[in-house]
C-alpha cells in the first residue's frame, strides 16, 4: 500500500487482491501504483481544474479520507471502523459459475457510509452484550406491577438479538430493567438530559465504550447476530447478481425457443465472446482497483477520472484485435465444431457483438471509477434500468419484429451501449462528480506502463476462471448440436444456483470475517465462519433438492426441443449432486479471503480445476464415452476436492494468529 499518507484503515485481506496473488506480490503492485500516481501528479500539476479539491483530509460528497484529525474513528486500534469495508463485487456481467475470487478495491480510506455501517454494528454488539442501553423500551402489559399501579408501568429494555450471557452472569450484574417514574411536584420541568439515539451518554462516547469492553474481553457475538449481518450483506448482492445473470441469459431464453441449432449457436457465440473479449476487458480493468483507490487516497481526486480515461482508451485499443478475432469467428469455429451451421450462426453472433464492445469496455472502467469513491449502489441502479430493458429488447427483436436469431445480439449491443450511458447519468446527476476533472486526452495517452503491469496479474486470474468453465462448453460442442444446446441449459441453471446463494454469501462472509479479524475479534470471526459453513451447507442442500426435483421443467424455460429437454433432464441430477460442494467451496474461498489467505484458495482452485476436474471430464466423456455425464462429473469431483481441502485449512486455522497476521499487514501498509 501507499505509505503516503499513513493510516490504520485497510482491509485485512487487501494485501492480496485476487485469488491468485502469487502472480505478482501485492507490495510490488502497490509500489507500481504509487509511482504511477506520483508521476501523474507531476504531469498534471499545472492543468488541475480550479474547482477540483486536492486538499487531503477533507470531507467531500459524503466520502471520508484518512486523516489524523479523525481521532474518533481511525485511531481506535480495535474498532470495527478501523477495519471496516462494505461488501462489494467488481466482477463483470459475464461471470462463470465456480468463480473463486472477489475483487476488493485496495484503498486505505473509509467512506461515510462504511463508517455509519461500522458504528451501527459496534452498537449492535455492545447491546447484544448488554454493555449499553437497548435501542428502545418495551412496556410489559398485564404484569402484576402494572395492574397494581397503572400510573407506573413496568418497562423492559430489550435488543433484537438475545443476550449471550449466562443466567449466572446476569444474576451477578445490575439489572437492566428500569421503571418510568411518575412526575410529581419535585420533578424538574425538563427532566434529565435525553440520551443519544444510539444509547450512549455524552460522558462516554461509543468508541471509548467499545475499546474498554474489548480490553476487558466483553465483546462477543452470537450465531443469531452473524446470521442477521450476513443476510443484510447478501441481500443487495443477490439482486445484483440476478440482474447480471439475466443480461447474459436473455439471449438463451429467447433464442432457445426457436430451435436447438439457435440455442447451441448462442451458447457457443457467448462462450467465445467471453473468453476472447469480455474476460480480457474484466481482467485488464482490475488494475483500476489499485490505481483508482490510490489516486483517491492521495487526495488528488481528479486523478481517479484520469485513470478511468486512460483505461477506456487502452481497452478501446485492445478492442481492435478482439474485433478481428470476432470477425473471423465463423472460420475459427468451423475448424472446431462439427456442425457448420451452428458455427456460422455463432460467427454471425460474434460479428454483431463487435458494435457493443466499446460500450462494455467503458462500463467496466466506469464501475471501478465509482467503486473507488465508495459508490457501491451505482452498478445495481444501472442494472435495475438496463436488465428489464434488455429483456424487453430481446422479446421485441426476436419475436415481435420477427428478426429471429439476429435479434438477440442486436439487443445485447444496445444494452452494452446503454450500460455506460446509465452509469454516466448516475455520476452526472447523483454522485461521483468530485473525481471528474474533465477530459484529458493528452494525459490519457501517457504513462501506460504501470497500468499494463498492474493489469497482467488480473488478466491471468480472470482468464483462468473463465477458461475452466468454457472448456466444458467446447467439449460439449464436439459431442454435437443437441449436446451443446443441453450444455447451455445445464450451465445456465448452474450459474443461477451459484448466483442466488453461494456466491453472495461468500462475499458477505469474506467481508464480515475480514472486518472482525481486523478489529481483533478472532473468536467472533470464528463464530461467523461456523455460521457461514452451516448456512452454506443448507443453501447447497436446498439447491440440490430444487434442481433434482425440477429437472424436468427447468429446461422448458430455455427450449422446446424434445431431444434437448430429455438430454438436459438426464444431466441435471449430476448438476444437483455437486450443489453442496459448490456452495461449500465458494464459502470456504470467502472465509479464506477474509483471513487474508486467498493464496491458498488460488492454489487449491487452480490445481483442482486444471489438474483434476478437466482431465476427469475429458477422460470420462470421450475415453469412457459417458457423454455429458462425464463432462459434469469432473467439476463435481473438483469442487468436492476444493471444499474438502479448504474446509480442513479453515478448521486448522488459529484465529488469534489470524488477528495478529492482519495487524502486521496493517502495520506494513
C-alpha positions in Angstrom: 0.0 0.0 0.0 1.0 3.6 -0.4 3.0 5.0 2.5 1.6 8.5 2.0 -0.5 9.3 3.9 -0.3 6.9 6.8 -3.5 5.3 8.0 -4.5 2.3 10.0 -7.5 1.8 7.8 -7.2 -1.2 5.5 -8.9 -4.4 4.6 -7.2 -7.3 6.3 -7.2 -9.3 3.1 -6.3 -6.4 0.8 -2.6 -7.2 0.8 -3.5 -9.8 -1.8 -6.3 -8.7 -4.0 -7.0 -11.7 -6.2 -7.5 -15.4 -5.7 -4.1 -15.9 -7.4 -2.0 -13.3 -5.7 1.2 -15.3 -6.4 1.2 -14.0 -9.9 2.5 -10.7 -8.5 3.3 -9.7 -5.0 0.9 -7.1 -3.5 3.8 -4.9 -2.3 5.2 -4.6 -5.8 1.8 -3.8 -7.2 1.3 -1.1 -4.7 4.7 0.4 -5.3 4.0 0.4 -9.1 0.7 2.2 -8.4 2.3 4.7 -6.1 4.9 5.6 -8.6 2.3 6.0 -11.3 0.2 8.3 -9.1 3.3 10.4 -8.3 4.1 10.7 -12.0 0.5 11.7 -12.8 0.6 14.4 -10.1 3.7 15.9 -11.6 2.3 15.7 -15.1 -1.0 17.3 -14.2 0.0 19.8 -11.5 -0.3 22.7 -14.0 -3.5 21.5 -15.5 -5.6 20.7 -12.4 -9.1 22.4 -12.7 -9.6 25.1 -10.2 -12.7 23.6 -8.9 -11.0 20.3 -8.0 -10.3 19.8 -4.4 -6.9 18.3 -3.7 -6.6 19.2 0.0 -6.1 15.9 1.8 -8.1 15.2 4.9 -11.3 16.9 3.9 -14.8 15.5 3.5 -16.4 15.9 0.1 -19.5 14.5 -1.3 -20.1 12.3 1.7 -16.8 10.5 1.4 -14.0 10.4 4.0 -10.3 10.4 3.5 -7.9 9.0 6.1 -6.6 11.8 8.3 -5.2 12.1 11.8 -7.9 14.5 12.7 -10.5 11.7 12.8 -9.5 10.5 16.2 -12.9 9.1 16.9 -12.6 6.6 14.1 -9.3 5.6 12.6 -7.3 5.8 15.8 -9.2 3.1 17.5 -6.9 0.1 17.4 -9.7 -2.5 17.9 -12.6 -0.6 16.3 -14.7 -2.1 13.5 -14.5 1.4 12.0 -10.7 0.9 11.6 -11.0 -2.3 9.6 -14.5 -2.0 8.0 -15.2 -2.3 4.3 -18.6 -2.5 2.6 -19.2 -5.9 0.8 -18.8 -5.3 -2.9 -18.0 -7.2 -6.1 -16.3 -5.8 -9.2 -16.8 -8.8 -11.5 -18.3 -8.4 -14.9 -21.7 -9.1 -16.2 -20.4 -12.2 -18.0 -19.2 -14.2 -15.0 -18.8 -18.0 -15.0 -20.0 -20.2 -12.1 -17.4 -21.7 -9.8 -15.8 -18.3 -9.6 -13.1 -18.3 -7.0 -12.2 -14.7 -6.5 -13.7 -11.5 -5.3 -12.3 -8.1 -6.2 -11.6 -6.0 -3.2 -10.6 -2.4 -4.1 -7.2 -1.7 -2.4 -7.9 1.5 -0.5 -6.8 2.9 2.8 -9.7 5.2 3.5 -13.3 4.6 4.6 -16.4 6.2 3.2 -19.1 7.9 5.3 -21.5 5.0 4.5 -19.0 2.5 5.7 -18.3 4.4 8.9 -22.0 4.6 9.6 -22.4 0.8 9.0 -19.4 0.0 11.2 -20.7 2.2 14.1 -24.1 0.6 13.8 -22.5 -2.9 14.0 -20.5 -1.8 17.0 -23.6 -0.6 18.8 -25.4 -3.9 18.0 -22.6 -5.9 19.5 -22.5 -3.7 22.6 -26.2 -4.1 23.0 -26.1 -7.8 22.5 -23.6 -8.0 25.4 -25.7 -5.6 27.5 -22.9 -3.0 27.6 -25.0 -0.1 26.5 -28.8 0.5 27.0 -31.1 -1.1 24.4 -32.4 0.9 21.5 -36.0 1.4 22.7 -38.2 0.3 25.6 -40.9 -2.3 25.6 -43.7 -1.8 28.1 -44.8 -5.0 29.7 -48.6 -5.2 29.6 -50.6 -7.2 32.1 -47.8 -7.6 34.8 -48.7 -7.5 38.5 -46.8 -4.2 39.0 -48.7 -2.6 36.1 -52.0 -3.9 37.4 -51.4 -2.6 40.9 -50.2 0.8 39.8 -51.3 1.7 36.2 -49.6 5.1 36.5 -46.3 3.3 37.0 -45.8 0.8 34.1 -43.0 -1.7 34.1 -40.6 -1.1 31.3 -38.4 -3.8 29.9 -35.4 -2.9 27.8 -34.6 -5.3 25.1 -32.5 -5.8 22.0 -33.2 -7.6 18.7 -30.7 -10.4 19.5 -31.0 -12.4 22.7 -28.3 -11.9 25.3 -25.2 -14.1 25.1 -24.6 -14.0 28.8 -25.4 -16.9 31.1 -28.0 -16.7 33.8 -25.3 -16.6 36.5 -23.6 -13.7 34.8 -26.9 -11.8 34.5 -27.7 -12.5 38.2 -24.3 -11.1 39.3 -24.8 -7.9 37.3 -27.0 -4.9 37.8 -30.4 -5.5 36.2 -31.2 -3.5 33.1 -34.9 -3.3 34.0 -35.9 0.3 34.7 -39.1 1.9 35.7 -40.6 5.0 34.3 -41.0 7.4 37.2 -44.2 9.3 37.7 -43.7 13.1 37.7 -44.6 14.9 40.9 -44.1 18.4 42.3 -40.4 17.7 43.0 -39.6 16.7 39.4 -37.7 19.0 37.1 -39.7 20.5 34.4 -37.2 19.5 31.7 -36.3 16.2 33.3 -32.9 14.6 32.7 -31.0 15.2 29.6 -32.0 12.7 26.9 -29.5 10.2 25.9 -28.2 10.0 22.4 -30.2 8.0 19.9 -27.5 5.3 19.9 -28.0 4.7 23.6 -24.8 6.4 24.7 -24.4 9.2 27.1 -22.4 12.3 26.3 -19.9 11.4 29.1 -18.6 8.3 27.4 -18.6 8.2 23.6 -19.2 4.9 21.8 -15.6 4.4 20.8 -14.4 4.6 24.4 -17.1 2.1 25.5 -16.0 -0.2 22.7 -12.3 0.0 23.5 -13.0 -0.5 27.2 -15.2 -3.5 26.5 -12.7 -5.0 24.1 -9.8 -4.6 26.6 -11.9 -6.5 29.2 -12.8 -9.2 26.7 -16.5 -8.5 26.9 -17.2 -8.2 23.1 -18.8 -11.5 21.9 -21.0 -12.3 19.1 -23.7 -15.0 18.5 -24.9 -17.1 15.7 -28.1 -15.0 15.6 -26.2 -11.8 15.1 -23.9 -13.2 12.5 -26.8 -14.7 10.6 -28.5 -11.3 10.6 -25.4 -9.4 9.4 -24.7 -12.0 6.6 -28.2 -11.7 5.4 -28.1 -7.9 5.3 -24.8 -8.1 3.4 -26.0 -10.7 1.0 -29.4 -9.3 0.1 -28.3 -6.5 -2.3 -25.6 -8.8 -3.8 -28.3 -11.4 -4.7 -30.3 -8.7 -6.5 -27.3 -7.5 -8.4 -26.2 -11.0 -9.4 -29.7 -12.0 -10.6 -29.8 -8.8 -12.8 -26.3 -9.7 -14.1 -27.4 -13.2 -14.9 -30.4 -12.0 -16.8 -28.3 -9.9 -19.1 -26.5 -12.9 -20.5 -29.3 -15.4 -20.2 -31.9 -13.3 -22.0 -30.5 -14.5 -25.3 -30.7 -18.1 -24.2 -34.3 -17.7 -23.1 -35.5 -16.1 -26.3 -33.4 -17.8 -29.0 -33.6 -21.2 -27.3 -37.3 -21.5 -28.2 -36.5 -21.0 -31.9 -34.6 -24.3 -32.2 -31.8 -26.3 -30.9 -29.3 -25.1 -33.5 -30.0 -21.5 -32.5 -29.7 -22.4 -28.8 -26.4 -24.1 -29.4 -25.1 -21.2 -31.5 -26.0 -18.5 -29.0 -24.2 -20.6 -26.3 -21.2 -21.1 -28.4 -21.1 -17.5 -29.5 -21.5 -16.2 -26.0 -18.7 -18.5 -24.7 -16.4 -17.4 -27.5 -17.1 -13.7 -26.8 -16.5 -14.2 -23.1 -13.1 -15.9 -23.3 -11.8 -13.8 -26.2 -13.2 -10.5 -25.2 -15.2 -9.9 -22.1 -12.8 -11.8 -19.8 -9.9 -9.7 -21.3 -11.8 -6.4 -20.5 -12.6 -7.5 -17.0 -9.1 -8.8 -16.3 -7.3 -5.6 -17.6 -9.7 -3.3 -15.8 -8.7 -4.9 -12.4 -5.6 -2.6 -12.5 -8.0 0.3 -11.7 -8.8 -1.4 -8.3 -5.4 -0.3 -7.2 -4.8 2.8 -9.3 -8.2 4.5 -8.7 -8.0 3.7 -5.0 -4.5 5.1 -4.6 -5.4 8.1 -6.7 -8.4 8.8 -4.4 -6.4 8.1 -1.3 -3.7 10.6 -2.4 -6.2 13.4 -2.1 -5.8 14.2 -5.8 -9.3 13.0 -6.7 -9.2 14.3 -10.3 -6.6 11.5 -10.9 -9.4 8.9 -10.4 -11.1 10.3 -13.5 -7.8 10.3 -15.4 -7.1 6.7 -14.5 -10.5 5.8 -15.8 -10.0 7.7 -19.1 -6.6 6.0 -19.6 -8.2 2.6 -19.1 -11.0 3.3 -21.5 -8.6 4.4 -24.2 -6.4 1.3 -23.5 -9.4 -1.1 -23.7 -10.7 0.5 -26.9 -7.2 -0.1 -28.4 -7.4 -3.7 -27.3 -10.8 -3.9 -28.9 -9.2 -3.8 -32.4 -7.5 -7.2 -32.2 -10.6 -8.5 -30.3 -12.8 -7.3 -33.2 -10.5 -9.0 -35.7 -10.9 -12.3 -33.8 -14.7 -11.9 -33.6 -15.0 -11.0 -37.3 -13.1 -14.2 -38.1 -15.2 -16.2 -35.7 -17.0 -18.2 -38.3 -13.8 -19.6 -39.8 -12.3 -20.3 -36.4 -15.4 -22.1 -35.1 -15.9 -24.2 -38.2 -12.4 -25.6 -37.7 -13.5 -26.8 -34.2 -17.3 -27.5 -34.2 -18.6 -30.4 -36.3 -21.9 -28.7 -37.1 -21.0 -26.0 -39.6 -24.5 -24.4 -39.5 -24.1 -23.8 -35.7 -20.6 -22.4 -36.3 -22.0 -19.9 -38.9 -24.7 -18.7 -36.6 -22.2 -18.3 -33.7 -19.9 -16.4 -36.0 -22.7 -14.1 -37.0 -23.5 -13.5 -33.3 -19.8 -12.5 -32.8 -19.8 -10.1 -35.7 -22.8 -8.2 -34.4 -21.3 -8.1 -30.9 -18.4 -6.0 -32.2 -20.6 -2.9 -32.1 -21.2 -3.3 -28.4 -17.6 -4.0 -27.3 -16.6 -0.3 -26.8 -19.6 0.2 -24.5 -18.8 -2.8 -22.5 -15.2 -1.7 -22.1 -16.3 1.8 -20.9 -18.7 0.2 -18.4 -16.0 -2.0 -16.9 -13.8 1.1 -16.4 -16.7 3.2 -15.1 -17.6 0.6 -12.4 -14.1 0.9 -10.9 -14.3 4.7 -11.1 -17.5 4.6 -8.9 -16.3 1.9 -6.5 -13.1 3.8 -5.7 -15.4 6.6 -4.4 -17.5 4.2 -2.3 -20.5 4.4 -4.7 -21.5 0.8 -4.1 -25.0 1.1 -5.5 -24.2 2.7 -8.8 -23.8 -0.7 -10.6 -27.0 -2.0 -9.2 -29.0 1.0 -10.2 -27.7 0.8 -13.7 -28.6 -2.9 -13.9 -32.1 -2.1 -12.5 -32.6 0.1 -15.5 -30.8 -1.9 -18.2 -31.7 -5.5 -17.3 -35.5 -5.1 -17.8 -34.9 -3.1 -20.9 -32.6 -5.9 -22.2 -35.3 -8.5 -21.7 -37.8 -6.2 -23.5 -35.5 -5.7 -26.4 -34.9 -9.4 -26.8 -38.6 -10.1 -26.9 -39.2 -7.2 -29.2 -36.5 -8.0 -31.7 -36.6 -11.8 -31.7 -40.4 -12.4 -31.5 -42.4 -9.2 -32.1 -40.3 -7.8 -35.0 -39.6 -11.4 -36.2 -35.9 -10.8 -36.6 -35.2 -14.3 -35.2 -31.7 -15.2 -34.1 -30.1 -11.9 -35.2 -32.4 -10.0 -32.8 -30.5 -11.4 -29.8 -27.1 -10.0 -30.5 -28.7 -6.7 -31.6 -30.4 -6.4 -28.2 -27.1 -7.2 -26.5 -25.3 -4.5 -28.4 -27.9 -1.9 -27.4 -27.8 -3.0 -23.8 -24.0 -2.8 -23.7 -24.1 0.7 -25.1 -26.7 1.8 -22.6 -24.8 0.5 -19.5 -22.0 3.1 -19.6 -24.5 5.8 -20.5 -26.6 5.0 -17.5 -23.5 5.0 -15.3 -22.6 8.4 -16.8 -26.0 9.7 -15.9 -25.7 8.4 -12.4 -22.3 10.2 -11.9 -23.6 13.4 -13.5 -26.8 13.8 -11.6 -26.5 11.7 -8.4 -22.9 11.2 -7.1 -19.3 10.8 -8.3 -18.6 14.1 -10.0 -16.0 15.1 -7.3 -13.4 12.8 -9.0 -14.1 14.0 -12.5 -11.6 16.7 -13.6 -12.7 16.9 -17.2 -11.4 15.2 -20.3 -7.7 15.0 -20.5 -6.8 13.3 -23.9 -3.1 14.1 -23.7 -2.6 12.8 -20.2 -4.8 9.7 -21.0 -2.3 8.7 -23.7 0.7 8.9 -21.4 2.1 6.7 -18.5 0.5 3.4 -19.7 3.4 1.2 -18.4 2.3 1.0 -14.8 -1.3 0.4 -15.8 -0.4 -2.5 -18.1 2.0 -4.1 -15.5 -0.8 -4.0 -12.9 -3.3 -5.4 -15.4 -1.4 -8.6 -16.3 -2.0 -10.5 -13.0 -5.7 -9.6 -13.1 -6.0 -10.7 -16.7 -4.3 -14.1 -15.9 -6.7 -14.6 -12.9 -9.9 -13.8 -14.8 -8.9 -15.9 -17.9 -8.1 -18.8 -15.6 -11.6 -18.6 -14.1 -13.4 -18.3 -17.4 -11.3 -21.0 -19.2 -12.1 -23.7 -16.7 -15.8 -23.5 -17.4 -15.7 -22.6 -21.1 -13.6 -25.8 -21.9 -16.7 -27.8 -20.9 -18.8 -25.8 -23.5 -16.2 -26.5 -26.2 -16.2 -30.2 -25.3 -20.0 -30.3 -25.5 -19.8 -28.8 -28.9 -17.6 -31.8 -30.0 -20.5 -34.1 -29.0 -22.9 -32.5 -31.4 -25.6 -29.8 -31.6 -28.0 -31.4 -29.2 -25.3 -31.8 -26.5 -24.2 -28.2 -27.0 -27.7 -27.0 -26.6 -28.2 -29.1 -23.5 -24.9 -27.8 -22.1 -26.3 -24.3 -22.4 -29.3 -25.2 -20.4 -27.4 -27.0 -17.6 -24.8 -24.3 -17.5 -27.5 -21.6 -17.1 -29.1 -23.5 -14.2 -25.7 -24.0 -12.5 -24.9 -20.3 -12.9 -28.2 -19.3 -11.5 -28.0 -21.5 -8.4 -24.4 -20.2 -7.8 -25.5 -16.5 -8.0 -28.7 -16.7 -5.8 -27.0 -18.3 -2.8 -23.4 -19.4 -2.5 -21.6 -16.5 -4.2 -23.4 -13.6 -2.5 -23.0 -15.3 0.9 -19.3 -15.9 0.2 -18.7 -12.2 -0.5 -20.6 -11.3 2.7 -18.6 -13.9 4.6 -15.2 -12.6 3.4 -16.2 -9.1 4.3 -17.6 -9.9 7.7 -14.7 -12.2 8.7 -12.2 -9.6 7.5 -13.9 -6.8 9.5 -13.9 -8.9 12.6 -10.4 -10.1 12.2 -9.2 -6.6 11.5 -10.9 -5.4 14.7 -9.1 -8.0 16.7 -12.2 -10.2 17.3 -10.8 -13.6 16.5 -13.5 -15.6 18.4 -16.2 -13.5 16.7 -14.7 -14.3 13.3 -14.6 -18.0 14.2 -18.3 -17.8 15.1 -19.1 -16.1 11.8 -17.2 -18.8 9.9 -19.2 -21.5 11.6 -22.4 -19.7 10.7 -21.2 -19.4 7.1 -20.4 -23.1 6.8 -23.7 -24.2 8.3 -25.5 -21.7 6.1 -23.5 -22.8 3.0 -24.5 -26.4 3.7 -28.1 -25.5 4.0 -28.0 -23.5 0.8 -26.3 -26.3 -1.1 -28.7 -28.9 0.1 -31.7 -26.7 -0.8 -30.2 -26.1 -4.3 -29.7 -29.8 -4.7 -33.3 -30.6 -3.8 -34.7 -27.9 -6.1 -32.5 -28.8 -9.1 -33.2 -32.5 -8.7 -36.9 -32.1 -8.2 -37.3 -29.6 -11.1 -35.0 -31.4 -13.6 -38.0 -31.9 -16.0 -39.5 -28.5 -16.1 -36.4 -26.3 -15.6 -35.1 -27.0 -19.2 -38.5 -25.9 -20.5 -37.7 -22.4 -19.6 -34.9 -22.4 -22.2 -36.1 -24.6 -25.1 -39.0 -26.6 -26.6 -36.8 -29.2 -28.4 -37.7 -32.6 -27.1 -34.2 -34.0 -27.6 -32.6 -31.2 -25.7 -35.2 -31.4 -23.0 -34.5 -35.1 -22.4 -30.8 -34.7 -22.5 -30.7 -31.8 -20.1 -33.1 -33.6 -17.7 -30.7 -36.6 -17.6 -27.7 -34.4 -16.8 -29.3 -32.1 -14.2 -29.2 -34.7 -11.5 -25.4 -34.6 -11.8 -25.5 -30.8 -11.6 -27.7 -31.2 -8.5 -25.3 -33.6 -6.9 -22.5 -31.1 -6.6 -24.6 -28.2 -5.4 -23.5 -28.9 -1.8 -19.8 -28.9 -2.8 -20.2 -25.8 -5.0 -21.7 -23.9 -2.0 -19.1 -25.1 0.4 -16.2 -24.4 -1.9 -17.4 -20.8 -2.7 -17.8 -20.0 1.0 -14.5 -21.6 2.0 -13.0 -19.3 -0.5 -14.8 -16.4 1.0 -13.6 -17.2 4.6 -10.0 -17.6 3.3 -10.2 -14.2 1.6 -11.4 -12.7 4.8 -8.5 -14.2 6.6 -6.1 -12.8 4.0 -5.1 -16.3 2.9 -6.5 -16.2 -0.6 -3.2 -17.5 -1.9 -4.3 -20.9 -0.5 -7.6 -20.7 -2.3 -5.8 -19.8 -5.5 -3.5 -22.8 -5.5 -6.3 -25.2 -4.5 -8.7 -23.9 -7.1 -6.3 -23.9 -10.0 -4.9 -27.3 -9.1 -8.3 -28.9 -8.6 -9.9 -27.5 -11.8 -7.0 -27.9 -14.2 -5.2 -30.9 -12.7 -8.2 -32.9 -11.6 -11.6 -31.7 -12.8 -10.9 -31.0 -16.5 -8.8 -34.2 -17.1 -11.5 -36.3 -15.5 -14.2 -34.6 -17.6 -12.3 -35.2 -20.8 -11.4 -38.8 -19.9 -14.9 -39.8 -18.8 -16.6 -38.0 -21.6 -14.5 -39.2 -24.5 -12.5 -42.0 -23.1 -15.2 -43.9 -21.3 -18.0 -42.5 -23.6 -20.1 -41.2 -20.7 -21.2 -38.3 -22.8 -22.3 -35.2 -20.9 -22.4 -37.2 -17.6 -18.6 -37.3 -17.8 -18.3 -33.6 -18.6 -20.1 -32.7 -15.3 -18.6 -35.4 -13.1 -15.2 -33.6 -13.4 -16.4 -30.3 -11.9 -18.3 -32.3 -9.2 -15.1 -34.1 -8.1 -13.1 -30.9 -8.4 -15.5 -28.9 -6.2 -15.6 -31.7 -3.6 -11.8 -31.6 -3.5 -11.7 -27.8 -3.1 -14.3 -27.8 -0.3 -12.5 -30.6 1.5 -9.1 -29.1 1.4 -10.1 -25.6 2.1 -12.5 -26.7 4.8 -9.7 -28.6 6.5 -7.5 -25.4 6.3 -10.2 -23.3 7.9 -10.7 -26.0 10.6 -7.0 -25.8 11.5 -6.9 -22.0 11.5 -5.6 -20.2 14.6 -8.0 -17.3 14.8 -5.8 -15.4 17.2 -2.9 -15.9 14.8 -5.1 -14.6 12.0 -5.7 -11.4 14.1 -2.0 -10.9 14.6 -1.3 -11.5 10.9 -3.9 -8.9 10.0 -2.3 -6.5 12.5 1.1 -7.0 10.9 -0.3 -6.4 7.4 -2.0 -3.2 8.5 1.2 -2.0 10.2 3.2 -2.7 7.0 0.6 -0.8 4.9 
